[in-house]
Amino acid sequence: TPTTAGTFNFTVQVTDSALATATKALSITIGAALTVTTTSLANGVVGTAYSQPLAAAGGTPPYTWSISVPPLPPGLTLIGNTISGTPTTAGTFNFTVQVTDSALATATKALSITISEALTITTISLANGVVGTAYSQPLSATGGTPPYTWSISVPPLPPGLTLIGNTISGTPTTAGTFNFTVQVTDSALATATKALSITISEALTITTTSLPNGVVNTFYSQALTATGGTPPYTWSISAGTLPTGLTLTGNTISGTPTAAGPFNFTVQVTDSVAATATKALSITISEALTITT
C-alpha cells in the first residue's frame, strides 16, 4: 500500500539456479489519493440561474460525479461535474458529493448551498415632508446576496433631498408631489426596483393675521387658520392670556368676555409630525354699550 506520491525508478534483477542474472530498469508512478478539492459552493437566489463546478485531484482520471447524500436545492441538478439550474425554494441544503475515478476509487465531500429569497424592496411608502424641515427616511430590502447598493433609477427626488446609502435625507426646498423609482443591487448584481413618491408640503404657517375685538357680556367666536405642514393641527396658547371668559377649543376662540381691556397672547399650531408655528395676536374687549345719561 503506497504511502507517498511520485515516480519511482528502480532496477529488478532475476537470478536463476545456475546463478545467471538478468536486469531490467522499471518505474512505478504513485498518484495522489483521489480527493474532492471543492471546499465550498457559492450561495444562490430563488429564480436566479445558478452554476458551480466541482473539482477533484488525484486518483486516475477521468472522474464520474454523483450525489451520494441528497438533496440538492430544488431546481438544481448535477450534470457532469457541475451543479446548475434555477433554484425554486429558499433554505440551506446539505448534501454529499462523490467522485469516482477510472480505477473505481471514490472520495466524498459534505457540502451545502444556501438559497436566499429573491431580492425585493420591502419599503412600500415614504413619509411626506415639509419645506424647510429636515427629512430622513431609510429604504429596506430583503433576499438576494447582501450587501446592497441603492440608487435612484428614475428621478427626481424632491429638491433638497439626496440618497446616501439606503437613506433619503436633506431639507426639502420645494412643495409638490415627486414620483421616482429606487433600485437596489446586491453583491451578485441582482437588482430590484420600486416606484415611490414623497409629497412635500409648504411650511406650517398660521394664516390668521388679526382677530376682531369683542364686547363685555357679548358672545364671541373666532376661528384660527393655518396652512402647510402635515394636518391635522393642534392649537394652543403658548404665551400671554386670552380675554377673561374666552377659551380656545380646537381652532376656535369663543365664550362670553367678562372684563374689558386689551389682551395680548401668542397662539401656536402643531401638526401631526410635531412641526410648530406661532403668531402673536390680540383682542380688545370693550365695555358693554351703556347710555350714561
Backbone bond lengths (Angstrom), bond angles and torsions (degrees), N, CA, C in turn:
res aa  C-N    CA-C-N  psi(-1)  N-CA   C-N-CA  omega(-1)  CA-C   N-CA-C  phi
1 T - - - 1.462 - - 1.528 107.58 -
2 P 1.335 116.20 104.98 1.469 119.15 -175.81 1.517 110.58 -64.01
3 T 1.320 115.50 147.16 1.465 121.03 -177.68 1.523 112.85 -116.92
4 T 1.360 117.49 -11.29 1.456 120.37 -174.18 1.518 109.38 -135.48
5 A 1.347 116.05 133.63 1.460 119.96 177.67 1.524 110.28 -78.81
6 G 1.348 116.30 152.18 1.458 121.36 177.75 1.517 111.30 145.49
7 T 1.326 116.28 177.36 1.461 121.61 175.50 1.525 108.45 -105.75
8 F 1.317 116.03 128.33 1.469 121.91 -174.12 1.534 109.04 -119.03
9 N 1.340 116.43 117.33 1.469 123.27 -179.65 1.530 109.38 -100.88
10 F 1.317 117.01 133.84 1.468 121.22 -179.06 1.528 108.91 -154.69
11 T 1.291 115.81 168.49 1.472 122.27 178.99 1.523 108.97 -121.69
12 V 1.335 115.85 129.90 1.463 120.79 176.11 1.531 109.26 -100.47
13 Q 1.294 114.81 146.35 1.472 120.14 178.19 1.520 109.17 -129.23
14 V 1.318 114.39 137.15 1.458 119.82 175.42 1.528 108.57 -115.19
15 T 1.311 117.20 138.73 1.468 123.17 178.88 1.525 107.89 -125.83
16 D 1.345 115.02 129.07 1.474 117.08 179.26 1.509 110.36 -91.32
17 S 1.340 116.39 -175.06 1.472 121.27 -174.58 1.517 112.73 -71.67
18 A 1.370 115.88 -16.66 1.470 119.31 177.00 1.518 110.27 -96.27
19 L 1.336 116.56 11.72 1.463 124.77 178.61 1.524 113.83 68.93
20 A 1.331 117.40 16.97 1.465 119.79 170.33 1.532 107.57 -73.90
21 T 1.343 116.63 147.51 1.475 120.51 -177.97 1.517 110.48 -128.95
22 A 1.294 112.92 157.37 1.474 121.11 171.36 1.521 107.21 -145.65
23 T 1.345 117.81 147.86 1.472 122.06 -179.53 1.518 110.04 -127.21
24 K 1.314 114.21 159.66 1.464 120.29 175.99 1.530 108.36 -151.04
25 A 1.330 116.32 128.86 1.474 120.74 175.03 1.529 108.74 -79.32
26 L 1.308 117.69 128.31 1.467 123.14 -179.44 1.535 109.52 -133.80
27 S 1.304 116.66 171.33 1.477 120.83 175.12 1.523 109.41 -149.07
28 I 1.308 115.56 154.41 1.470 122.28 172.72 1.534 107.60 -130.97
29 T 1.330 115.73 129.91 1.467 120.31 173.89 1.525 108.52 -101.08
30 I 1.304 115.82 122.63 1.464 122.23 177.74 1.531 108.02 -101.28
31 G 1.328 115.18 113.92 1.471 118.91 178.27 1.520 111.04 -79.69
32 A 1.340 114.95 160.28 1.465 119.63 175.21 1.523 108.91 -66.54
33 A 1.318 116.08 153.14 1.462 120.38 177.80 1.532 109.68 -60.36
34 L 1.326 116.87 146.84 1.456 122.56 178.55 1.535 109.13 -64.10
35 T 1.348 116.12 127.87 1.464 121.50 -176.72 1.522 110.29 -141.95
36 V 1.330 116.98 138.47 1.464 121.76 169.89 1.522 107.18 -80.51
37 T 1.334 117.65 116.64 1.464 120.90 -175.10 1.530 113.03 -93.02
38 T 1.328 117.55 -10.80 1.471 119.63 174.95 1.520 108.47 -68.81
39 T 1.331 116.14 123.47 1.467 119.62 -177.65 1.528 112.58 -100.78
40 S 1.321 117.13 -24.32 1.465 120.06 178.39 1.520 108.63 -158.25
41 L 1.330 115.83 163.53 1.461 122.16 -179.85 1.527 109.02 -123.57
42 A 1.324 115.38 144.88 1.468 120.23 177.81 1.522 110.14 -62.44
43 N 1.334 116.11 148.36 1.453 120.52 174.61 1.521 110.11 -78.04
44 G 1.339 116.22 167.15 1.461 120.98 -177.42 1.509 111.67 -132.28
45 V 1.321 114.67 -179.25 1.464 122.33 -177.37 1.524 108.44 -133.21
46 V 1.324 116.23 137.07 1.463 121.01 176.66 1.523 109.63 -53.61
47 G 1.344 115.74 130.31 1.453 120.92 175.70 1.513 115.08 82.15
48 T 1.333 118.38 1.06 1.465 122.22 -179.73 1.530 109.38 -114.19
49 A 1.348 115.89 129.81 1.466 120.83 -177.78 1.524 111.03 -54.94
50 Y 1.354 115.65 140.86 1.465 122.39 -174.83 1.523 108.89 -130.90
51 S 1.325 118.08 139.46 1.462 122.00 175.66 1.520 109.33 -154.88
52 Q 1.343 116.15 124.30 1.453 121.68 179.36 1.526 109.42 -143.46
53 P 1.361 118.02 125.68 1.465 120.59 178.74 1.527 111.52 -83.18
54 L 1.331 114.76 153.08 1.457 122.33 171.73 1.525 108.26 -103.60
55 A 1.325 116.99 148.84 1.468 120.63 -177.88 1.520 109.93 -131.66
56 A 1.338 115.36 148.50 1.458 121.87 177.79 1.524 109.06 -139.20
57 A 1.330 116.55 163.42 1.459 122.20 176.63 1.521 108.25 -141.88
58 G 1.335 115.27 160.58 1.452 120.05 177.40 1.506 112.10 81.49
59 G 1.334 115.54 -168.03 1.447 120.34 -179.07 1.512 111.96 62.42
60 T 1.323 115.08 -154.58 1.458 121.13 -177.86 1.518 108.74 -126.45
61 P 1.351 117.81 97.08 1.459 119.00 178.99 1.526 110.36 -58.98
62 P 1.376 118.36 161.88 1.471 125.65 4.87 1.522 112.52 -79.30
63 Y 1.366 115.12 165.86 1.448 121.32 -176.32 1.535 110.58 -107.07
64 T 1.319 114.41 152.29 1.464 121.44 172.61 1.526 107.85 -123.18
65 W 1.351 115.34 132.31 1.461 119.99 -175.06 1.521 111.27 -109.36
66 S 1.335 115.12 149.38 1.465 120.78 175.78 1.525 109.01 -154.06
67 I 1.322 116.00 166.01 1.466 122.09 173.30 1.517 106.45 -100.32
68 S 1.335 116.20 111.48 1.468 118.97 -176.75 1.519 112.14 -86.29
69 V 1.331 116.67 -27.11 1.472 120.79 176.38 1.524 107.62 -131.85
70 P 1.353 118.43 102.58 1.468 120.23 179.55 1.523 109.81 -76.95
71 P 1.379 118.05 175.48 1.459 124.89 10.47 1.526 112.42 -109.28
72 L 1.334 115.52 154.23 1.460 120.05 162.32 1.527 108.42 -74.53
73 P 1.339 118.08 160.73 1.472 118.86 174.39 1.526 110.23 -57.16
74 P 1.357 118.22 138.35 1.465 120.54 177.65 1.526 111.00 -53.04
75 G 1.338 115.20 132.44 1.461 121.04 -178.40 1.516 112.85 100.78
76 L 1.343 118.17 -14.23 1.464 121.57 179.53 1.533 110.36 -107.15
77 T 1.331 115.88 146.53 1.458 121.73 177.03 1.525 109.07 -137.15
78 L 1.344 114.93 160.82 1.461 121.61 176.31 1.524 107.94 -103.58
79 I 1.333 116.35 115.98 1.464 122.27 176.95 1.521 106.71 -124.10
80 G 1.338 116.30 119.84 1.452 119.40 -173.74 1.508 108.91 64.45
81 N 1.325 116.21 -123.65 1.477 119.07 177.91 1.518 111.47 -108.24
82 T 1.345 118.17 18.83 1.467 120.86 -173.28 1.523 111.62 -121.85
83 I 1.343 115.33 128.76 1.463 121.82 171.55 1.519 106.83 -91.38
84 S 1.326 116.48 121.28 1.469 118.68 -175.40 1.521 110.53 -151.09
85 G 1.335 114.83 169.74 1.458 122.59 179.89 1.514 109.99 135.60
86 T 1.327 117.21 -163.48 1.466 123.05 178.37 1.518 107.98 -124.11
87 P 1.330 118.03 108.62 1.477 120.10 -176.15 1.525 111.13 -64.94
88 T 1.332 115.05 145.48 1.464 121.09 -176.23 1.526 112.92 -115.19
89 T 1.333 117.23 -11.47 1.462 120.34 -173.22 1.528 110.29 -136.01
90 A 1.336 115.49 133.12 1.464 119.78 178.10 1.524 110.58 -78.69
91 G 1.334 115.66 151.91 1.460 120.83 177.97 1.516 110.91 146.17
92 T 1.334 115.97 176.60 1.464 121.83 175.03 1.526 108.14 -106.30
93 F 1.324 116.32 124.51 1.457 121.96 -174.44 1.531 109.30 -116.54
94 N 1.345 116.21 120.47 1.460 122.94 -179.73 1.526 109.27 -103.05
95 F 1.309 116.93 134.09 1.458 121.10 -178.73 1.523 108.58 -153.89
96 T 1.322 116.10 171.32 1.461 121.59 179.34 1.524 109.32 -125.46
97 V 1.340 116.02 129.09 1.469 120.38 176.39 1.531 108.44 -98.22
98 Q 1.337 115.10 148.75 1.461 121.25 177.72 1.520 109.38 -127.90
99 V 1.331 115.62 136.50 1.455 121.08 174.97 1.534 107.84 -116.91
100 T 1.325 115.73 137.21 1.461 122.45 179.20 1.524 108.25 -123.77
101 D 1.343 117.10 130.64 1.462 118.63 -179.70 1.533 110.17 -94.22
102 S 1.336 115.84 -177.46 1.460 120.01 -174.92 1.520 112.57 -70.75
103 A 1.338 117.04 -14.68 1.457 120.45 176.69 1.522 110.97 -96.77
104 L 1.358 115.06 10.86 1.462 123.02 178.40 1.527 113.75 68.96
105 A 1.327 116.83 15.14 1.463 119.39 169.64 1.526 108.10 -72.51
106 T 1.327 117.55 149.34 1.463 120.89 -178.64 1.522 111.16 -130.34
107 A 1.331 114.39 156.06 1.467 121.61 172.65 1.516 107.57 -145.40
108 T 1.311 117.93 149.07 1.466 122.14 -179.28 1.520 110.16 -128.90
109 K 1.331 115.32 159.50 1.470 121.15 176.56 1.540 108.08 -149.71
110 A 1.332 116.17 127.34 1.466 121.12 174.49 1.529 108.63 -78.67
111 L 1.339 116.61 126.73 1.463 122.48 -179.14 1.523 109.59 -133.07
112 S 1.306 116.63 171.41 1.462 120.73 176.30 1.521 109.78 -149.38
113 I 1.320 115.14 154.78 1.474 122.20 174.05 1.521 106.98 -132.67
114 T 1.329 116.33 129.28 1.466 120.88 173.67 1.523 108.74 -100.11
115 I 1.317 115.50 124.00 1.467 121.87 178.09 1.526 108.24 -104.42
116 S 1.335 116.15 120.32 1.469 121.67 179.46 1.523 110.32 -91.69
117 E 1.335 115.22 158.32 1.461 119.38 171.90 1.522 109.45 -61.55
118 A 1.322 116.44 158.11 1.459 121.00 177.48 1.524 110.06 -59.97
119 L 1.326 116.16 146.74 1.459 121.52 179.31 1.528 110.02 -62.78
120 T 1.343 115.98 126.47 1.466 121.16 -176.29 1.519 109.78 -141.48
121 I 1.326 116.84 137.12 1.472 121.48 172.30 1.525 107.06 -83.44
122 T 1.323 116.65 120.67 1.459 121.17 -175.93 1.532 113.37 -93.96
123 T 1.323 117.50 -10.82 1.470 120.16 175.20 1.524 108.38 -68.96
124 I 1.329 117.80 122.17 1.463 119.97 -177.86 1.531 111.93 -103.10
125 S 1.323 117.82 -21.61 1.470 120.24 177.15 1.518 108.96 -158.81
126 L 1.336 115.86 162.97 1.460 122.18 179.78 1.524 109.65 -122.72
127 A 1.316 115.44 144.59 1.462 120.30 177.91 1.521 110.20 -62.48
128 N 1.319 115.82 148.52 1.459 120.82 175.41 1.533 109.60 -79.00
129 G 1.323 115.88 165.94 1.456 120.74 -177.28 1.510 112.10 -131.78
130 V 1.317 114.91 -179.21 1.471 122.01 -177.51 1.517 108.48 -133.04
131 V 1.320 116.12 137.56 1.458 121.35 176.58 1.527 109.79 -53.24
132 G 1.357 115.66 130.25 1.460 120.79 176.55 1.509 115.76 81.17
133 T 1.339 117.45 1.07 1.462 121.02 -179.99 1.528 109.51 -113.30
134 A 1.336 116.80 129.62 1.469 121.24 -178.12 1.526 110.62 -54.33
135 Y 1.332 115.18 139.87 1.476 122.37 -175.78 1.523 108.98 -130.30
136 S 1.335 117.05 139.52 1.466 121.08 175.95 1.517 109.33 -154.51
137 Q 1.334 116.20 124.00 1.460 121.26 178.92 1.524 109.20 -142.45
138 P 1.361 117.15 127.22 1.471 119.49 178.62 1.524 111.45 -84.88
139 L 1.342 115.57 153.17 1.461 123.05 171.55 1.530 107.53 -104.36
140 S 1.335 117.25 149.49 1.462 119.93 -179.22 1.523 110.69 -135.99
141 A 1.333 114.94 152.41 1.462 121.65 179.59 1.520 108.95 -145.41
142 T 1.337 116.66 160.09 1.455 122.43 174.02 1.519 109.14 -134.17
143 G 1.338 114.94 166.64 1.458 120.61 176.70 1.512 112.13 79.23
144 G 1.330 115.44 -167.50 1.451 120.01 -178.01 1.515 111.72 61.76
145 T 1.321 115.23 -154.93 1.465 121.70 -177.67 1.523 109.21 -125.99
146 P 1.359 118.32 94.97 1.467 119.75 178.84 1.519 110.41 -57.65
147 P 1.372 118.62 161.25 1.465 125.72 4.41 1.523 112.56 -78.04
148 Y 1.357 115.07 164.37 1.456 122.23 -177.65 1.538 110.74 -105.41
149 T 1.328 114.75 150.84 1.462 122.04 172.25 1.527 108.02 -121.54
150 W 1.342 116.81 130.67 1.467 121.75 -175.42 1.524 110.71 -107.97
151 S 1.336 115.71 147.93 1.469 121.20 175.58 1.527 108.82 -152.99
152 I 1.332 115.48 166.13 1.464 122.11 173.18 1.522 106.56 -100.20
153 S 1.337 116.56 111.17 1.462 119.30 -176.31 1.525 111.72 -86.75
154 V 1.324 117.01 -26.89 1.470 121.10 176.26 1.523 107.18 -132.45
155 P 1.361 118.81 102.59 1.467 120.57 179.54 1.527 110.02 -78.64
156 P 1.378 117.24 175.14 1.467 124.88 12.19 1.526 112.12 -110.84
157 L 1.348 114.61 155.29 1.454 119.83 162.47 1.530 108.23 -74.84
158 P 1.341 117.56 160.92 1.467 118.62 174.15 1.525 110.62 -56.79
159 P 1.355 118.49 137.98 1.472 120.56 177.40 1.525 111.00 -52.35
160 G 1.333 115.25 133.18 1.452 121.14 -178.72 1.517 113.30 99.73
161 L 1.352 117.54 -13.78 1.458 121.12 179.50 1.529 110.14 -107.20
162 T 1.337 116.42 146.04 1.461 121.96 177.06 1.529 108.51 -136.43
163 L 1.346 115.08 160.19 1.456 121.57 175.45 1.521 108.13 -103.18
164 I 1.335 116.34 116.10 1.464 122.10 177.12 1.521 106.67 -123.60
165 G 1.337 116.57 120.24 1.462 119.65 -173.65 1.510 108.66 64.06
166 N 1.329 117.44 -123.38 1.462 120.92 177.88 1.524 112.28 -108.00
167 T 1.354 117.06 17.74 1.467 120.09 -173.44 1.520 111.93 -121.27
168 I 1.337 115.44 129.07 1.467 122.01 172.27 1.526 106.70 -91.53
169 S 1.333 116.72 120.12 1.461 118.73 -175.54 1.523 110.45 -150.37
170 G 1.336 114.10 169.40 1.461 121.49 -179.92 1.512 109.59 137.04
171 T 1.335 115.81 -164.10 1.457 121.44 178.11 1.524 107.76 -124.26
172 P 1.333 118.11 108.05 1.473 120.08 -176.46 1.518 111.78 -63.83
173 T 1.335 114.59 144.46 1.468 120.23 -176.88 1.523 113.38 -114.44
174 T 1.335 116.93 -11.01 1.462 120.05 -173.35 1.521 110.06 -135.85
175 A 1.343 115.85 133.44 1.459 120.39 178.18 1.525 110.44 -79.05
176 G 1.329 115.66 152.56 1.456 120.84 177.84 1.513 110.85 144.95
177 T 1.335 116.19 175.91 1.462 122.06 175.11 1.515 108.04 -105.48
178 F 1.316 116.55 125.10 1.462 122.59 -174.32 1.535 108.97 -117.29
179 N 1.335 115.63 119.89 1.461 122.75 179.64 1.525 109.44 -102.43
180 F 1.331 116.69 134.67 1.462 120.90 -177.80 1.525 108.39 -154.45
181 T 1.327 116.13 170.80 1.468 121.35 179.14 1.522 109.18 -125.42
182 V 1.336 116.12 128.28 1.460 120.74 176.18 1.521 109.21 -97.79
183 Q 1.322 115.74 149.15 1.464 121.86 178.29 1.514 109.43 -129.14
184 V 1.331 116.06 136.87 1.463 121.18 173.81 1.524 108.18 -117.22
185 T 1.336 115.25 138.03 1.461 122.38 178.98 1.520 107.92 -124.01
186 D 1.355 117.00 130.29 1.458 118.81 179.91 1.525 110.79 -93.06
187 S 1.330 116.86 -177.75 1.465 120.55 -174.49 1.522 112.51 -71.08
188 A 1.353 116.81 -14.17 1.464 120.26 175.93 1.513 111.21 -96.77
189 L 1.361 116.37 10.01 1.473 124.26 177.82 1.526 113.34 70.75
190 A 1.342 117.60 13.99 1.462 119.40 169.05 1.526 108.57 -71.88
191 T 1.331 117.71 149.21 1.462 121.72 -177.64 1.525 111.16 -130.13
192 A 1.334 114.86 155.72 1.458 122.05 172.12 1.521 106.96 -145.34
193 T 1.332 117.00 148.44 1.469 121.25 -179.46 1.519 110.04 -128.31
194 K 1.335 115.76 159.04 1.461 121.66 176.12 1.532 109.01 -149.71
195 A 1.330 116.22 129.65 1.467 121.53 175.75 1.528 108.23 -80.93
196 L 1.328 116.53 126.93 1.455 122.15 -178.99 1.532 109.31 -133.70
197 S 1.311 116.81 171.96 1.459 120.75 176.41 1.522 109.76 -150.34
198 I 1.325 115.31 154.20 1.462 122.46 174.08 1.523 107.55 -132.15
199 T 1.331 116.52 129.73 1.460 121.26 174.67 1.528 108.37 -100.60
200 I 1.321 115.49 123.01 1.468 121.69 178.33 1.529 108.20 -103.58
201 S 1.323 116.22 120.11 1.465 121.56 178.93 1.524 110.41 -91.94
202 E 1.321 115.07 158.60 1.459 119.52 172.05 1.531 109.24 -61.17
203 A 1.323 116.56 158.28 1.464 120.69 178.89 1.527 109.68 -60.75
204 L 1.319 115.95 146.79 1.463 121.71 179.07 1.531 109.67 -64.27
205 T 1.341 115.44 126.61 1.470 120.77 -176.23 1.515 109.91 -141.66
206 I 1.330 116.64 137.06 1.470 120.75 171.86 1.522 107.44 -83.96
207 T 1.327 115.58 120.65 1.473 119.90 -175.67 1.530 112.75 -93.05
208 T 1.315 117.47 -10.77 1.470 119.97 175.33 1.527 108.22 -70.08
209 T 1.324 116.97 121.86 1.467 119.94 -177.39 1.529 112.84 -99.97
210 S 1.330 116.71 -25.23 1.469 119.52 178.22 1.516 108.67 -159.41
211 L 1.342 114.92 164.16 1.460 120.89 -179.84 1.530 109.28 -123.45
212 P 1.343 117.71 143.01 1.468 119.14 178.31 1.531 110.35 -67.64
213 N 1.316 114.85 154.34 1.452 119.59 177.42 1.520 110.33 -79.04
214 G 1.340 116.39 168.90 1.453 121.12 -178.30 1.503 112.23 -131.67
215 V 1.334 114.11 -178.55 1.468 120.75 -178.06 1.522 108.39 -131.52
216 V 1.340 115.04 139.04 1.468 120.04 177.81 1.528 109.34 -53.44
217 N 1.345 115.12 134.49 1.462 124.15 176.22 1.521 113.66 68.97
218 T 1.344 118.04 12.19 1.468 121.23 175.92 1.525 108.17 -113.90
219 F 1.329 115.82 127.36 1.471 119.86 -175.70 1.535 110.32 -57.09
220 Y 1.348 114.76 138.68 1.461 121.89 -176.19 1.537 108.90 -128.38
221 S 1.323 117.27 138.53 1.478 121.28 175.61 1.523 109.40 -153.13
222 Q 1.327 115.47 127.06 1.471 120.33 179.72 1.529 109.29 -148.56
223 A 1.348 115.01 130.33 1.465 120.32 -178.82 1.525 110.83 -88.78
224 L 1.326 115.43 146.61 1.460 123.23 172.52 1.528 108.42 -99.04
225 T 1.334 117.52 147.30 1.458 120.88 -178.77 1.525 110.76 -130.94
226 A 1.348 114.22 152.16 1.469 120.67 178.30 1.528 108.49 -145.93
227 T 1.332 115.68 161.06 1.463 121.17 174.52 1.531 108.48 -135.94
228 G 1.322 114.26 167.88 1.459 120.29 176.93 1.510 112.09 77.62
229 G 1.326 114.99 -166.12 1.455 120.13 -177.77 1.515 111.42 61.34
230 T 1.323 114.72 -155.83 1.465 121.72 -178.22 1.516 108.90 -126.23
231 P 1.363 117.10 95.51 1.466 118.98 178.88 1.526 110.91 -57.12
232 P 1.361 118.58 161.19 1.465 125.96 5.25 1.527 112.78 -79.41
233 Y 1.352 114.76 164.75 1.456 121.41 -176.93 1.537 110.53 -105.03
234 T 1.329 114.98 152.06 1.463 122.00 172.14 1.526 107.78 -123.61
235 W 1.336 116.08 131.78 1.460 121.04 -175.22 1.528 110.91 -109.00
236 S 1.352 115.40 148.85 1.464 120.63 176.93 1.526 109.34 -156.04
237 I 1.335 115.54 167.64 1.460 122.25 173.34 1.523 106.27 -100.57
238 S 1.339 117.06 115.09 1.464 120.10 -175.06 1.527 112.48 -94.55
239 A 1.349 118.39 -17.05 1.467 121.31 178.60 1.526 108.87 -157.02
240 G 1.328 115.93 153.92 1.456 120.43 178.56 1.525 111.77 74.07
241 T 1.332 115.40 -170.50 1.466 119.84 -178.98 1.512 110.00 -135.76
242 L 1.336 114.47 148.13 1.462 120.41 172.73 1.532 109.04 -73.48
243 P 1.327 116.69 160.27 1.475 118.82 173.70 1.529 110.61 -55.27
244 T 1.327 116.22 144.57 1.465 121.34 -179.69 1.524 109.10 -57.27
245 G 1.343 115.95 129.00 1.465 120.75 -179.73 1.518 113.09 100.03
246 L 1.350 118.38 -13.70 1.467 121.34 178.82 1.524 110.12 -104.07
247 T 1.323 115.18 146.75 1.469 121.30 176.63 1.524 109.12 -135.00
248 L 1.325 114.01 160.19 1.461 120.32 176.02 1.519 107.96 -104.86
249 T 1.327 116.01 115.57 1.459 122.32 178.22 1.520 108.21 -123.37
250 G 1.349 116.15 119.84 1.465 117.96 -173.10 1.509 108.60 64.70
251 N 1.333 116.43 -122.77 1.469 120.35 177.86 1.517 112.17 -109.31
252 T 1.349 116.60 17.77 1.465 119.53 -172.56 1.527 111.65 -121.69
253 I 1.339 114.59 128.31 1.466 121.10 172.42 1.527 106.74 -91.28
254 S 1.339 116.96 120.64 1.468 118.65 -176.53 1.521 110.67 -151.17
255 G 1.338 114.66 168.24 1.451 121.82 179.08 1.523 109.43 136.13
256 T 1.330 115.69 -169.06 1.466 121.56 179.58 1.522 108.05 -119.02
257 P 1.334 117.32 109.01 1.473 119.29 -176.17 1.530 110.61 -65.75
258 T 1.315 114.28 145.68 1.473 119.35 -176.27 1.516 112.74 -118.69
259 A 1.314 118.08 -7.13 1.466 120.27 -178.33 1.523 109.45 -138.26
260 A 1.333 115.93 141.22 1.460 120.66 179.75 1.517 110.17 -85.47
261 G 1.331 114.68 156.53 1.451 120.13 175.16 1.512 111.81 139.84
262 P 1.329 116.13 167.72 1.469 119.88 173.77 1.532 109.18 -85.67
263 F 1.326 115.99 134.29 1.468 121.36 -179.68 1.527 108.68 -124.13
264 N 1.321 116.16 119.47 1.465 122.32 179.99 1.527 109.60 -106.10
265 F 1.306 116.39 136.59 1.466 120.68 -177.93 1.536 108.85 -156.82
266 T 1.319 114.44 169.01 1.475 120.52 178.43 1.525 108.79 -123.65
267 V 1.345 114.69 127.34 1.471 119.03 176.03 1.526 108.94 -96.37
268 Q 1.302 114.28 147.43 1.471 120.30 177.44 1.519 109.59 -127.39
269 V 1.326 115.89 136.96 1.465 121.12 173.96 1.531 108.16 -115.76
270 T 1.329 116.07 137.20 1.463 123.04 178.92 1.526 108.10 -123.37
271 D 1.347 117.04 130.92 1.464 118.31 179.85 1.529 110.61 -93.79
272 S 1.336 116.59 -173.63 1.464 120.96 -172.50 1.520 113.37 -73.08
273 V 1.356 117.98 -12.58 1.468 119.81 176.20 1.525 110.67 -108.16
274 A 1.363 115.64 18.47 1.469 123.81 173.44 1.528 113.54 73.14
275 A 1.337 117.96 14.70 1.464 119.55 170.20 1.526 107.93 -72.91
276 T 1.336 116.98 148.75 1.461 120.60 -177.70 1.521 111.07 -131.40
277 A 1.333 114.46 157.07 1.466 122.18 172.01 1.518 106.88 -145.63
278 T 1.332 116.31 148.03 1.463 120.34 -179.20 1.531 110.34 -128.11
279 K 1.341 115.49 159.36 1.469 121.03 176.66 1.536 108.16 -149.59
280 A 1.332 115.69 128.60 1.466 120.68 175.20 1.522 108.27 -80.49
281 L 1.323 117.22 127.37 1.462 123.03 -179.02 1.529 109.14 -134.36
282 S 1.306 115.39 171.27 1.470 119.68 176.57 1.524 109.76 -150.65
283 I 1.312 114.85 153.25 1.470 121.84 173.30 1.528 107.01 -133.33
284 T 1.321 115.56 130.06 1.472 119.67 174.64 1.521 108.11 -102.93
285 I 1.319 115.43 123.99 1.459 121.58 177.83 1.527 108.83 -101.41
286 S 1.325 116.21 120.44 1.480 121.16 178.75 1.518 109.87 -90.20
287 E 1.347 114.38 158.55 1.453 118.84 172.43 1.519 109.13 -63.52
288 A 1.325 116.84 156.05 1.468 120.80 176.10 1.530 110.25 -62.36
289 L 1.310 115.94 146.54 1.459 120.61 178.37 1.533 110.51 -63.05
290 T 1.325 116.79 127.80 1.476 121.27 -175.87 1.517 109.79 -140.67
291 I 1.306 118.02 135.58 1.478 120.89 171.90 1.528 106.50 -82.93
292 T 1.272 115.89 117.04 1.464 119.60 -174.40 1.531 112.45 -92.31
293 T 1.352 118.96 -6.80 1.457 120.87 175.03 1.528 109.08 -70.45
